[in-house]
Amino acid sequence: MPTRIVQPELLDALPHDHPEARHNRRDLRLTNVFMGNHRWLARILRAHGRPSDPTLELGAGTGELALRLQRQGWQIDGLDVCPAPDAWPAGARWHRTDLRIFSGYGSYDVVYGNLIFHQFTADELRALGAGLQARTCLLLASEPARRRRSQWLYRLFSPLFGANHITRHDAHVSIAAGFLGDELPRLLGLDAGSWAWHCTTTWRGAYRMIAWRRATKGIPA
């Protein structure tokens, strides 16, 4: 699948509390478990970040990963177009906004996102990268790897765990908008003179990026 294609996702047209949207969140939870996204992000944060680092989760959604890390002492805020989860603690900020217009990236040393970067065009990613480079020292992403095989497998197996039509459509679209190689750091406009990165893919269809400022992080590839 050589060409990256960004298309609208059906979920974006639904209210947050729509029954199909709630079912989709359940499907995404199972998808994250299978792909190991939350486990990977938590492991990399523990290995290369510090609980005291001001940290922002992009597309925080239900807040499951951030809430787990907060209980372990991490200073994590969330950003999403949806309202904050009921369990979101009063001491953590929740920015209810579109990440494309958020102006507060300069407050965060660490930024991570799970299944969020693929939703944006090359121009939007470059603008996001420009905002992140104001202060961010460590940038993590877990995204779909752009593989036609993953689309076929998801289409085959998603009915087995009851995925609804929203999830099945959006998974196909998400994989087509995913990344390979070092596409994501380059689309974000990270300067190779100032930044280093390590990008991998997994057999479960995940694309992972660790990017760090050369002057502040010594992260082995």
Buried (B, 14 or more C-beta within 10 A) or exposed (E): BEEBEBEEBBBEEBEEEEEBBEBBBBBBBBBBEEBBBBEBBBEBBEEBBEBEBBBBBBBBBBBBBBBEBBEEEBBBBBBBEBEBBEEBBEEBBBBEEEBEEBEBBEBBBBBBBBBBBBBBEBEBBBBBBEBBBEBBBBBBBBBBBBBEEBBEBBEEEBEEEEBBEBBBBBBBBBBBBBBBEBBBBBBBBBEEEEBBBBBEBBEEBBBBBBBBBEEEBEBEE
